């Protein structure tokens, strides 16, 4: 064998995996970053400037923005749960223009996204799943006691 073929090849796993796109820290998409800014701005706006009593106990849980930044799905929750959804939805419809103009002034974007409001049912679903899991655990304990 020739001397050149006997050289040891060094392997750098982190660099090699990153070259394939595995394990590399990826920065979030622009839409995700802008959605976080919109969520923060709307949350501050609800606390400081909104006077509608239906919107006082409202919390913005998350915002999903389309890739072209033209449409924003704003998910909200209420302290009173889903029972007050009708009046809240109506009040949000009235305040939509005010909120969008506030975003146009505070967030530096070429186009201010159209706001679409959705009630976030995640909290209720999590509570339902936790209740089911507690029921299963209770039934398992009862079966173990009877055995």
C-alpha positions in Angstrom: 0.0 0.0 0.0 1.1 3.5 -0.6 1.8 5.8 2.1 -1.0 8.3 1.1 -3.7 5.7 1.6 -2.7 4.9 5.1 -3.6 8.3 6.6 -6.3 8.3 9.2 -9.5 10.0 8.4 -10.9 12.1 11.2 -14.6 12.0 11.7 -16.4 14.9 13.2 -20.0 13.6 13.9 -21.5 17.0 14.8 -20.2 18.7 11.6 -21.2 15.7 9.4 -24.7 15.4 10.8 -25.2 19.2 10.5 -24.2 19.0 6.8 -27.1 16.6 6.3 -29.4 18.9 8.2 -29.6 16.6 11.3 -29.1 18.0 14.7 -28.6 21.5 13.6 -30.3 24.2 15.6 -32.8 25.7 13.1 -34.0 29.2 13.6 -37.8 29.5 13.6 -39.5 30.6 10.4 -40.2 34.2 10.0 -44.0 33.6 10.3 -43.4 32.0 13.7 -41.3 34.9 15.0 -43.9 37.5 13.7 -46.7 35.4 15.3 -45.0 35.7 18.7 -44.7 39.4 18.3 -48.4 39.7 17.3 -49.4 37.6 20.3 -47.4 39.8 22.7 -48.8 43.0 21.2 -52.4 41.8 21.3 -52.0 40.7 24.9 -50.6 44.1 25.9 -53.4 45.8 24.0 -56.1 43.7 25.8 -54.6 44.6 29.2 -54.0 48.3 28.6 -56.4 49.8 26.1 -59.5 47.6 25.5 -62.5 48.9 27.4 -65.1 46.2 26.4 -66.0 44.2 29.5 -66.4 41.0 27.5 -62.7 41.2 26.5 -61.3 42.1 30.0 -60.9 38.4 31.0 -59.6 37.3 27.7 -56.1 35.8 27.1 -54.4 35.3 23.8 -53.0 31.8 23.9 -51.3 31.6 20.5 -51.2 33.0 17.1 -50.6 31.1 13.9 -49.6 33.1 10.9 -49.7 32.1 7.2 -46.4 31.9 5.5 -47.2 35.0 3.4 -48.0 36.9 6.7 -51.4 37.9 5.3 -53.7 36.0 7.7 -53.3 35.5 11.5 -55.4 32.9 13.4 -55.6 34.3 16.9 -56.5 31.7 19.5 -57.9 33.0 22.8 -59.2 31.6 26.1 -61.5 33.1 28.7 -61.3 32.9 32.5 -64.9 31.8 32.4 -64.4 28.9 29.9 -66.4 28.3 26.8 -69.7 29.4 28.2 -69.2 33.1 27.2 -68.1 32.5 23.7 -70.9 34.2 21.8 -70.5 37.7 23.4 -66.7 37.4 23.2 -66.8 36.5 19.5 -69.1 39.5 18.8 -66.9 41.9 20.8 -63.7 40.6 19.0 -65.4 41.2 15.7 -66.1 44.8 16.7 -62.6 45.3 18.0 -60.8 43.6 15.1 -60.2 46.9 13.2 -58.9 48.6 16.3 -56.5 45.7 17.0 -55.3 45.5 13.4 -54.6 49.3 13.2 -52.7 49.0 16.5 -50.6 46.2 15.0 -50.0 48.3 11.9 -48.6 51.1 14.0 -46.4 48.9 16.3 -45.3 46.0 14.2 -43.1 47.0 11.2 -44.6 44.9 8.4 -45.4 45.6 4.8 -48.9 44.2 5.2 -50.8 44.0 8.4 -52.3 40.5 8.6 -56.1 40.0 8.6 -57.1 38.8 12.1 -59.3 35.7 12.5 -60.3 34.8 16.1 -60.7 31.2 17.3 -61.6 29.9 20.7 -58.7 27.7 22.0 -60.2 24.5 23.2 -56.9 23.1 24.3 -57.5 23.7 28.0 -60.8 21.9 28.0 -59.3 19.0 26.1 -56.4 18.7 28.5 -58.8 18.7 31.5 -60.9 16.0 29.8 -57.9 13.8 29.2 -56.6 14.3 32.7 -60.0 13.3 34.1 -60.0 10.2 31.9 -56.5 9.3 33.1 -57.6 9.8 36.7 -60.6 7.6 36.2 -58.4 4.9 34.7 -56.0 5.1 37.6 -58.9 4.9 40.1 -60.3 1.8 38.3 -56.9 0.2 38.3 -56.4 0.8 42.0 -59.9 -0.6 42.7 -59.1 -3.8 40.6 -55.8 -4.2 42.5 -57.6 -3.9 45.9 -60.2 -6.5 44.8 -57.5 -9.0 43.7 
